[in-house]
Amino acid sequence: MDISKGKIIISGGKPLVGEIPVSGMKNAAVAIVLSTILTEDKCIIENLPDIADINISLQILEEIGVKVKKLSKNTVEIDATYVSPGIAPYELVSKMRASYYLIGAELGRFGRAFVGLPGGCDFGVRPIDQHIKGFEALGCEVKLDGGYIEATAKNGVLQGSSVYMDVVTVGGTINVMLAAVKAEGTTIIENAAHEPHIVDTANFLNACGADISGAGTDVIRIRGVKKLHGVTYTIIPDMIEAGTFMILAAATKGDLKITNVIPKHLDSVTAKLCEMGVEVIEDGDSVTVRRGAAPLNKVNVKTLPYPGFPTDMNPQMCVLLCLANGLSRLTESVWESRFRYVEELKRMGAKININGRCAEVEGIPEFTGASVRAVDLRAGSAMVIAGLAAKGITQIDEIYHIFRGYEDLIGKLQAVGADIKVVYPKNIEFSDFD
């Protein structure tokens, strides 16, 4: 049974207590999985999150001739010896934003790419103009036609160049890096994004024989190499999943030890939780988050590129601000339409006023269970947090968004005391269950 076709039902108001593990980072995994085609070899990728976006990525690889073998739930062998570029099915690439990494990977290997434009969550205008600017700087002619992007390098060979990103873009930084890794000469990406998944992708490529330096800083230098080889590589922990669980502990007045994390990646979330009066204890590769009965302090939060507060934590943080004393402000500086989830929180009693890119959040004593929607991936996790903190029953529809990015979320939450389950439409027969 496809769990994403059901509805999540939550009986809230119970503190969550116990130990909860974090899976591999979605945003690193999708980039690394698609970049394996650059190796022309066999790779084993470990700590892959078992989520919809990864499964779609693996399906895309299989459709273009890559041999994919699951060794375990979170380990996959990818043999990219044989690849046919330009044939990735539109219905697959249109399901996720990160499918655009296929453009950079095909360019890097073949000097040409033909890929459908990506899909994913709707946060307003999300252009790929900086990606195109980078491809053109490497000597490509780029055309957009009928929902597809076609990029072709002159004489089939990309040339190293300097690329200045007009805005900080994670996707653009990674995509140009993929295209440039086998280009002739040296490519320099200036005003590059700093996110941990950029570093993880660069580390993977370097393990395969690439020559990339500066990932995680403003300037990334890529010296082109002739060939990459296969490796065994482990994906880093997902900082957004970890941050989601940290806020979940605070919202439910719980006590959660969150394991398999890199605490440094969580500094911006930790700082805001401590400012609100929540106890956060770092210990090696885990963080423990505790909140007792004391009220939460109001705070102001502004999302920023890493190492600032992540835009992907905006909805979850808004839930916590709803439960704080006084008036908090949450400013979104990355995506123009991030606050579409606010109407859903209002169904649960939230008092939020949107003024442009700023949400003014007036604290309430508690949420009340209601029927809400998961309007996108991170908004969906915010509805789960609100439901678990709420008095009464919450029903969440359109949950397929949630399972794009969170592995075994229901099982993990049940293990720490959550009263949460997935139910299915009545017209689904018992024989349909796997």
PELIN-V165702 format. One record per residue. N is the residue number from 1. PHI is phi in radians with two decimals (none if undefined). Layout:
# PELIN-V165702
n=N phi=PHI
n=N phi=PHI
This chain:
# PELIN-V165702
n=1 phi=none
n=2 phi=-1.37
n=3 phi=-1.06
n=4 phi=-1.23
n=5 phi=-1.52
n=6 phi=-1.68
n=7 phi=-2.18
n=8 phi=-1.59
n=9 phi=-2.01
n=10 phi=-2.22
n=11 phi=-1.83
n=12 phi=-1.65
n=13 phi=1.59
n=14 phi=-1.95
n=15 phi=-1.09
n=16 phi=-1.64
n=17 phi=-2.38
n=18 phi=2.40
n=19 phi=-2.01
n=20 phi=-2.33
n=21 phi=-1.53
n=22 phi=-1.85
n=23 phi=-1.54
n=24 phi=-1.13
n=25 phi=-1.25
n=26 phi=-0.98
n=27 phi=-1.19
n=28 phi=-1.36
n=29 phi=-1.11
n=30 phi=-1.14
n=31 phi=-1.16
n=32 phi=-1.21
n=33 phi=-1.03
n=34 phi=-1.26
n=35 phi=-1.32
n=36 phi=-1.06
n=37 phi=-1.16
n=38 phi=-1.22
n=39 phi=-1.43
n=40 phi=0.92
n=41 phi=-2.70
n=42 phi=-1.83
n=43 phi=-2.14
n=44 phi=-2.00
n=45 phi=-1.90
n=46 phi=-1.88
n=47 phi=1.05
n=48 phi=-1.30
n=49 phi=-1.21
n=50 phi=-1.53
n=51 phi=-2.33
n=52 phi=-1.07
n=53 phi=-1.10
n=54 phi=-1.26
n=55 phi=-1.08
n=56 phi=-1.14
n=57 phi=-1.03
n=58 phi=-1.18
n=59 phi=-1.10
n=60 phi=-1.03
n=61 phi=-1.05
n=62 phi=-1.09
n=63 phi=-1.16
n=64 phi=-1.77
n=65 phi=1.83
n=66 phi=-1.36
n=67 phi=-1.60
n=68 phi=-2.06
n=69 phi=-2.29
n=70 phi=-1.38
n=71 phi=-1.55
n=72 phi=-2.82
n=73 phi=-1.00
n=74 phi=-2.12
n=75 phi=-2.29
n=76 phi=-2.36
n=77 phi=-1.77
n=78 phi=-2.11
n=79 phi=-1.88
n=80 phi=-1.78
n=81 phi=-1.03
n=82 phi=-2.03
n=83 phi=-2.44
n=84 phi=-1.91
n=85 phi=-1.30
n=86 phi=1.43
n=87 phi=-2.15
n=88 phi=-1.07
n=89 phi=-1.09
n=90 phi=-1.04
n=91 phi=-1.16
n=92 phi=-1.55
n=93 phi=-1.15
n=94 phi=-1.35
n=95 phi=-1.52
n=96 phi=-2.60
n=97 phi=-1.12
n=98 phi=-1.27
n=99 phi=-1.09
n=100 phi=-1.16
n=101 phi=-1.14
n=102 phi=-1.11
n=103 phi=-1.11
n=104 phi=-1.10
n=105 phi=-1.19
n=106 phi=-1.13
n=107 phi=-1.06
n=108 phi=-1.09
n=109 phi=-1.56
n=110 phi=-1.97
n=111 phi=1.35
n=112 phi=-2.72
n=113 phi=-2.65
n=114 phi=-2.52
n=115 phi=-2.45
n=116 phi=-1.14
n=117 phi=-1.16
n=118 phi=-1.34
n=119 phi=-1.97
n=120 phi=1.81
n=121 phi=-1.19
n=122 phi=-1.68
n=123 phi=-1.98
n=124 phi=1.69
n=125 phi=-1.16
n=126 phi=-2.30
n=127 phi=-1.22
n=128 phi=-2.00
n=129 phi=-1.11
n=130 phi=-1.25
n=131 phi=-1.07
n=132 phi=-1.08
n=133 phi=-0.98
n=134 phi=-1.16
n=135 phi=-1.09
n=136 phi=-1.15
n=137 phi=-1.11
n=138 phi=-1.48
n=139 phi=1.70
n=140 phi=-1.73
n=141 phi=-1.65
n=142 phi=-2.09
n=143 phi=-2.23
n=144 phi=-1.96
n=145 phi=-2.69
n=146 phi=1.04
n=147 phi=1.46
n=148 phi=-2.15
n=149 phi=-2.04
n=150 phi=-2.11
n=151 phi=-2.26
n=152 phi=-2.40
n=153 phi=-1.46
n=154 phi=-1.06
n=155 phi=1.05
n=156 phi=1.30
n=157 phi=-2.21
n=158 phi=-1.41
n=159 phi=-2.02
n=160 phi=-1.00
n=161 phi=-2.78
n=162 phi=-1.64
n=163 phi=-2.22
n=164 phi=-1.83
n=165 phi=-1.39
n=166 phi=-1.13
n=167 phi=-2.29
n=168 phi=-1.25
n=169 phi=-2.36
n=170 phi=-1.16
n=171 phi=-1.06
n=172 phi=-1.11
n=173 phi=-1.06
n=174 phi=-1.15
n=175 phi=-1.12
n=176 phi=-1.17
n=177 phi=-1.07
n=178 phi=-1.10
n=179 phi=-1.15
n=180 phi=-1.51
n=181 phi=-1.14
n=182 phi=-2.01
n=183 phi=-1.19
n=184 phi=-1.31
n=185 phi=1.57
n=186 phi=-1.98
n=187 phi=-1.95
n=188 phi=-2.10
n=189 phi=-1.77
n=190 phi=-1.81
n=191 phi=1.01
n=192 phi=-1.29
n=193 phi=-1.26
n=194 phi=-1.90
n=195 phi=-0.94
n=196 phi=-0.98
n=197 phi=-1.27
n=198 phi=-1.19
n=199 phi=-1.09
n=200 phi=-1.13
n=201 phi=-1.12
n=202 phi=-1.11
n=203 phi=-1.10
n=204 phi=-1.07
n=205 phi=-1.11
n=206 phi=-1.12
n=207 phi=-1.11
n=208 phi=-1.49
n=209 phi=1.95
n=210 phi=-1.27
n=211 phi=-2.23
n=212 phi=-2.09
n=213 phi=-2.28
n=214 phi=1.60
n=215 phi=-1.04
n=216 phi=1.71
n=217 phi=-2.11
n=218 phi=-1.20
n=219 phi=-2.18
n=220 phi=-1.95
n=221 phi=-1.96
n=222 phi=-2.12
n=223 phi=-1.66
n=224 phi=-1.06
n=225 phi=-2.13
n=226 phi=-1.33
n=227 phi=-2.62
n=228 phi=-1.97
n=229 phi=-2.12
n=230 phi=-1.30
n=231 phi=-2.60
n=232 phi=-1.82
n=233 phi=-2.44
n=234 phi=-1.93
n=235 phi=-1.22
n=236 phi=-1.23
n=237 phi=-1.13
n=238 phi=-1.50
n=239 phi=-1.19
n=240 phi=-1.33
n=241 phi=-1.09
n=242 phi=-1.07
n=243 phi=-1.09
n=244 phi=-1.05
n=245 phi=-1.19
n=246 phi=-1.10
n=247 phi=-1.20
n=248 phi=-1.04
n=249 phi=-1.07
n=250 phi=-1.18
n=251 phi=-1.17
n=252 phi=-1.68
n=253 phi=0.99
n=254 phi=-1.77
n=255 phi=-2.55
n=256 phi=-2.05
n=257 phi=-1.68
n=258 phi=-1.78
n=259 phi=-1.85
n=260 phi=1.07
n=261 phi=-2.24
n=262 phi=-1.93
n=263 phi=-0.93
n=264 phi=-1.03
n=265 phi=-1.16
n=266 phi=-1.81
n=267 phi=-0.97
n=268 phi=-1.18
n=269 phi=-1.23
n=270 phi=-1.00
n=271 phi=-1.06
n=272 phi=-1.23
n=273 phi=-1.10
n=274 phi=-1.12
n=275 phi=-1.10
n=276 phi=-1.46
n=277 phi=1.72
n=278 phi=-1.61
n=279 phi=-1.50
n=280 phi=-2.23
n=281 phi=-2.10
n=282 phi=-1.63
n=283 phi=-2.63
n=284 phi=1.13
n=285 phi=-1.80
n=286 phi=-2.48
n=287 phi=-2.32
n=288 phi=-1.92
n=289 phi=-2.09
n=290 phi=-2.26
n=291 phi=-2.49
n=292 phi=-1.57
n=293 phi=-1.47
n=294 phi=-1.09
n=295 phi=-1.17
n=296 phi=-1.46
n=297 phi=-1.40
n=298 phi=-1.20
n=299 phi=-2.54
n=300 phi=-1.91
n=301 phi=-2.29
n=302 phi=-2.27
n=303 phi=-1.31
n=304 phi=-2.59
n=305 phi=-1.01
n=306 phi=-0.95
n=307 phi=-1.59
n=308 phi=-1.27
n=309 phi=-1.19
n=310 phi=-1.23
n=311 phi=-1.06
n=312 phi=-1.24
n=313 phi=-1.85
n=314 phi=-0.97
n=315 phi=-1.11
n=316 phi=-1.12
n=317 phi=-1.15
n=318 phi=-1.06
n=319 phi=-1.01
n=320 phi=-1.19
n=321 phi=-1.09
n=322 phi=-1.07
n=323 phi=-1.73
n=324 phi=-1.62
n=325 phi=-1.26
n=326 phi=1.53
n=327 phi=-1.82
n=328 phi=-1.85
n=329 phi=-2.22
n=330 phi=-2.15
n=331 phi=-1.87
n=332 phi=-1.79
n=333 phi=-1.87
n=334 phi=-1.83
n=335 phi=-1.96
n=336 phi=-1.31
n=337 phi=-2.10
n=338 phi=-1.27
n=339 phi=-1.60
n=340 phi=-1.09
n=341 phi=-1.33
n=342 phi=-1.03
n=343 phi=-1.05
n=344 phi=-1.21
n=345 phi=-1.14
n=346 phi=-1.10
n=347 phi=-1.09
n=348 phi=-1.71
n=349 phi=1.82
n=350 phi=-1.13
n=351 phi=-2.02
n=352 phi=-2.30
n=353 phi=-2.04
n=354 phi=-1.68
n=355 phi=-2.24
n=356 phi=1.17
n=357 phi=-1.73
n=358 phi=-2.08
n=359 phi=-1.83
n=360 phi=-1.65
n=361 phi=-1.99
n=362 phi=-1.64
n=363 phi=-1.11
n=364 phi=-2.18
n=365 phi=-1.11
n=366 phi=-2.88
n=367 phi=-1.42
n=368 phi=-2.02
n=369 phi=-0.95
n=370 phi=-2.76
n=371 phi=-1.61
n=372 phi=-2.34
n=373 phi=-2.06
n=374 phi=-1.60
n=375 phi=-1.33
n=376 phi=-2.78
n=377 phi=-1.00
n=378 phi=-1.28
n=379 phi=-1.08
n=380 phi=-1.09
n=381 phi=-1.16
n=382 phi=-1.14
n=383 phi=-1.13
n=384 phi=-1.11
n=385 phi=-1.06
n=386 phi=-1.07
n=387 phi=-1.11
n=388 phi=-1.25
n=389 phi=-1.53
n=390 phi=-1.40
n=391 phi=-1.52
n=392 phi=1.74
n=393 phi=-1.80
n=394 phi=-2.06
n=395 phi=-2.03
n=396 phi=-2.00
n=397 phi=-1.77
n=398 phi=1.02
n=399 phi=-1.36
n=400 phi=-1.01
n=401 phi=-1.04
n=402 phi=-1.09
n=403 phi=-1.41
n=404 phi=-1.19
n=405 phi=-2.31
n=406 phi=-2.21
n=407 phi=-1.42
n=408 phi=0.82
n=409 phi=-1.05
n=410 phi=-1.10
n=411 phi=-1.09
n=412 phi=-1.10
n=413 phi=-1.27
n=414 phi=-1.07
n=415 phi=-1.18
n=416 phi=-1.93
n=417 phi=1.77
n=418 phi=-1.30
n=419 phi=-1.64
n=420 phi=-2.49
n=421 phi=-2.70
n=422 phi=-1.92
n=423 phi=-2.03
n=424 phi=-2.11
n=425 phi=-0.95
n=426 phi=-1.13
n=427 phi=-1.43
n=428 phi=-1.48
n=429 phi=-1.39
n=430 phi=-1.03
n=431 phi=-1.16
n=432 phi=-1.33
n=433 phi=-1.32
n=434 phi=-1.30
